[in-house]
């Protein structure tokens, strides 16, 4: 559940061509994002301990048997939410729907 200043559950529509910012009202250290507008899409987990926001992010896919993977830019946490890079269909595909859970 969403708790002001601590966690937020929500959804957004990707814009693909340009990055976007998701406003939470706090700086997240953990985010889980899932594309909902198609089947067989991965859950992505990002956290600041693994370097989320470094530009060389490490992510975990809990629905996969693969190990964590690195060398991607999945955006970064900001003081009031998180950014999403342009052109990445995993988290910001044009017109695609996503759900998320973020925690401070």
N, C-alpha and C positions, 0 to 999 in steps of 0.2 A: 504494500500500500504506500501511497505518498504521505510523507510526513514533512511539513514545512522545514526547510533548512537542512534536512537529513537525507531524504530519498524522494524520488519521483518516478512514477509510472506514467507513460504516455505514448503518443504515436505522432508520426509526421509523414509527409509525402516528400519523396526525394525530388530534387530539381535538376540533377544530372549535370547540366552545363556549367553551373557555378556552385561554389561551396555554400553552405548555409550554417547558421548557428541555431542550436536548440537551447532555449533559455529555461533554466531550472530554478534559479534563485539561490544557488549555492555552487561552489566549485566541487565537481565530482572527482573521486579517486577511482571509481569503478563504474563501468557501463556494460550492459548487455543489450545487444541490438539484434533484431530478427526481421528479415524481410517477410512480409505476410502475403504479398500479392502473387506468389507462385509457389509451387510445391518444391520439395527437396532443396530448400535453402538452408544455409547454416545459421546457427546462433553464433554471434561473435562476442567474446568477452575481452574487454580492454581494462587495464588498471595501471595506475601510475607506478606501482612497484616493478612492473615489467617494462616500463619506459614509455607508456602512452603519452604522446605529446612530444616525443623526442625527434620525430620525423623518421625514425627507424623502429617503428612500433612492433611489439610482439603481441600476438593475439592467441587466444585459445578457442577452439571450436568444441564445446562440450558434447555435441551430438556426433562427433567424428572420432575415429580411433587414431587419427593422426596426432603427432605431438604438436606443441605450440609452434607457430611459425613467425618469422621475423622479416625485416627489411621492407615493410610497407608503411605508408603514411595514411593512417585512418583518422586524421584530424587531431584535435587536442582539447584538453580541458581548458576552460577559461574561468575567470573568477565568478561567473554567473551561469555557467552551462558548459557546452562543448561545441566544437566546430566539426563539420563534415567536409571532406575534400570533394572537389568536383569530379565527375566522371567515374566514380566508383560505384558499380551496381550493387556491391555487397552492403553498402550503407547509405547510398545517396543516388540511386538510379532515377532517371527522369520519369516522373509520374508514378513511381512505385511506392507502395505503402510499407511502413516499418513500425514496429513496436519497440519500446525500450524500457529498461529499468536502470536508474542511475542512483548512486549512493555516495555520500560525502566521505 
